[in-house]
């Protein structure tokens, strides 16, 4: 049996230390992100408002405001018939269950 001081398990310990360090870093960064979101909630601002420092936050709220006009209609830009490939044959009707057994007569 291997002795612990022989160094055979040392790569395993280094891998565990590395994985634990990455997990700790991820937890720390997640805590920073959560703290930032809690700050935004406490100040009643959105990320965009915080980054741009909007002065008239009371005059033009963005959280529950109505949406502005649509700038373009995405469905009008593409004709659905243009999406059909010319080398692709249209799908035929699915076979009827009885036609498998008795032919297409039924």
PLY file of the C-alpha trace (Angstrom):
ply
format ascii 1.0
element vertex 106
property float x
property float y
property float z
element edge 105
property int vertex1
property int vertex2
end_header
0.00 0.00 0.00
1.17 3.52 -0.75
2.28 5.79 2.01
0.75 9.29 2.00
4.19 10.89 2.34
5.47 9.11 -0.77
3.98 11.79 -3.03
1.78 9.47 -5.09
-1.34 11.41 -4.13
0.25 14.83 -4.56
-1.23 15.44 -8.09
-4.67 14.67 -6.70
-4.19 17.18 -3.91
-3.01 19.85 -6.37
-6.02 19.17 -8.58
-8.35 19.50 -5.57
-6.67 22.76 -4.57
-6.99 24.11 -8.12
-10.63 23.10 -8.40
-11.40 24.57 -4.98
-9.68 27.82 -5.93
-11.74 28.09 -9.13
-14.94 27.34 -7.23
-14.04 29.96 -4.63
-13.31 32.54 -7.32
-16.64 31.77 -9.03
-18.46 32.14 -5.70
-16.70 35.46 -5.04
-17.59 36.84 -8.47
-21.17 35.64 -8.07
-21.34 37.47 -4.74
-20.05 40.65 -6.37
-22.70 40.37 -9.10
-25.43 39.76 -6.50
-24.25 42.78 -4.48
-24.39 44.96 -7.61
-27.95 43.82 -8.36
-28.97 44.41 -4.74
-27.51 47.95 -5.04
-29.51 48.58 -8.21
-32.69 47.35 -6.54
-32.07 49.50 -3.46
-31.51 52.62 -5.60
-34.48 51.75 -7.86
-32.46 52.01 -11.07
-31.74 49.77 -14.01
-28.27 48.92 -15.24
-28.65 51.31 -18.17
-29.73 54.15 -15.89
-26.82 53.51 -13.54
-24.22 53.37 -16.30
-25.48 56.48 -18.11
-26.32 58.45 -14.92
-29.71 59.61 -16.15
-30.67 62.78 -14.30
-34.44 62.86 -14.95
-35.20 59.47 -13.46
-38.41 60.73 -11.81
-39.74 62.29 -15.01
-39.17 59.34 -17.34
-39.25 56.01 -15.49
-38.00 53.04 -17.45
-39.05 50.12 -15.27
-42.81 50.11 -15.90
-43.00 52.57 -18.78
-44.81 51.71 -21.97
-42.75 50.53 -24.89
-41.89 52.95 -27.63
-42.95 52.58 -31.25
-41.58 49.67 -33.20
-38.74 50.81 -35.42
-39.26 48.16 -38.11
-41.48 45.20 -38.90
-39.19 42.16 -39.12
-41.83 39.97 -40.79
-42.19 42.37 -43.71
-38.52 42.16 -44.62
-38.52 38.52 -45.71
-40.92 36.84 -48.09
-41.51 33.30 -46.75
-41.52 31.92 -50.30
-37.92 33.08 -50.68
-36.92 30.71 -47.88
-37.85 27.57 -49.87
-34.80 26.10 -51.56
-35.33 25.42 -55.28
-33.49 22.08 -55.10
-35.66 20.86 -52.23
-38.80 19.02 -53.26
-41.95 19.74 -51.26
-42.93 17.03 -48.82
-45.61 14.67 -50.04
-48.65 13.51 -48.13
-47.89 11.06 -45.33
-48.83 7.46 -46.08
-52.15 6.23 -44.82
-51.98 3.36 -42.36
-54.17 1.08 -44.48
-52.15 1.68 -47.64
-49.19 -0.10 -46.06
-51.19 -3.31 -45.73
-53.62 -3.23 -48.64
-52.15 -0.78 -51.14
-53.39 2.66 -52.13
-56.91 1.43 -52.99
-58.32 2.18 -49.52
0 1
1 2
2 3
3 4
4 5
5 6
6 7
7 8
8 9
9 10
10 11
11 12
12 13
13 14
14 15
15 16
16 17
17 18
18 19
19 20
20 21
21 22
22 23
23 24
24 25
25 26
26 27
27 28
28 29
29 30
30 31
31 32
32 33
33 34
34 35
35 36
36 37
37 38
38 39
39 40
40 41
41 42
42 43
43 44
44 45
45 46
46 47
47 48
48 49
49 50
50 51
51 52
52 53
53 54
54 55
55 56
56 57
57 58
58 59
59 60
60 61
61 62
62 63
63 64
64 65
65 66
66 67
67 68
68 69
69 70
70 71
71 72
72 73
73 74
74 75
75 76
76 77
77 78
78 79
79 80
80 81
81 82
82 83
83 84
84 85
85 86
86 87
87 88
88 89
89 90
90 91
91 92
92 93
93 94
94 95
95 96
96 97
97 98
98 99
99 100
100 101
101 102
102 103
103 104
104 105
